[in-house]
Amino acid sequence: DGGITQSPKYLFRKEGQNVTLSCEQNLNHDAMYWYRQDPGQGLRLIYYSQIVNDFQKGDIAEGYSVSREKKESFPLTVTSAQKNPTAFYLCASQPPHGGEQYFGPGTRLTVT
Amino acid sequence: GENVEQHPSTLSVQEGDSAVIKCTYSDSASNYFPWYKQELGKGPQLIIDIRSNVGEKKDQRIAVTLNKTAKHFSLHITETQPEDSAVYFCAASREDDKIIFGKGTRLHILP
C-alpha cells in the first residue's frame, strides 16, 4: 500500500524544546517537501529536497532544519529558534520530472 | 520567481449551483497548473491538473480552463454537493521545479 505518512498526528511541546516531525514515503519519489500551514493561510514552503543528501531552503526556513539521509525519509526539526512554531505541518513528495505532489495527512504541532 | 494569486478567499454557493475559483500567475514559463482540495484536518489532494499545451480539461463535475496569454486559470465545479465544501488551492510550476500555491479558497456549500 503505497503512500506518504507523517507521525504523530498531534504533537505538544513546551517552549524552548526542539521537536522532530517524521515524514516517510514508499512511492520511490526523489523530491520531498515540507510546508507550514496557519489557520486561513496557504501553504508556505519550509525546506525541500530533490535528491538524497541534498536540500534547499524554502521561503520560511529560519528556525527549522532537515536531513535527507534516505530517499524514503525527510524529517523536519522545529528548533527553539522558531518564534511561532504552533502550526499544521505538511510533508509532500513528488515523482521525477515534476507533476503532482502527494501530501501526507499532516502533523498539528502545539507549543506552549 | 513565480507568484500565484487566488480569488475569492471565501465562497458560498447554494447546493446545486456552480462555483468558480480564479487564479493568476506571473511566470510565463510555468507550464503545469494543479488544483488541490483540502478537507478539514487533512492533507491536500489533487483533484485536477492542466498543462500549458491545452486550454481546458474536464473530469465529471469539475473543469479547469487556462488562458496562457492572460496568465489566468480557473476551476469550475458544477452541480455542487455538500461534500464539495473544503479549501481549494490552485498552483503553478515550471517543469521539474517546485510548485507555488495560491492562498486558498474556502468553499461553503449551503443547503
Contacts between the chains, C-beta under 8 A, distances in Angstrom:
chain1	res1	chain2	res2	distance
A	33	B	98	7.1
A	40	B	106	7.8
A	41	B	103	6.6
A	41	B	104	7.6
A	42	B	6	7.9
A	42	B	89	6.6
A	42	B	101	5.3
A	42	B	102	6.2
A	42	B	103	3.8
A	42	B	104	5.1
A	43	B	44	7.5
A	43	B	89	6.8
A	43	B	101	4.6
A	45	B	98	6.7
A	48	B	98	5.9
A	58	B	98	7.8
A	90	B	43	5.5
A	90	B	44	7.4
A	92	B	43	7.7
A	94	B	99	7.9
A	97	B	95	7.1
A	97	B	96	6.0
A	98	B	32	6.3
A	98	B	93	6.4
A	98	B	94	7.9
A	98	B	95	5.5
A	98	B	96	4.8
A	98	B	97	6.7
A	99	B	32	6.6
A	99	B	49	7.7
A	100	B	34	6.2
A	100	B	46	4.9
A	100	B	49	6.6
A	101	B	34	7.8
A	101	B	46	7.8
A	101	B	99	5.9
A	102	B	46	8.0
A	103	B	36	7.8
A	103	B	43	3.4
A	103	B	44	5.1
A	103	B	45	7.0
A	104	B	43	5.4
A	105	B	42	6.0
A	105	B	43	5.2
A	106	B	41	7.3
A	106	B	42	6.9
A	106	B	43	5.2
A	108	B	41	7.8
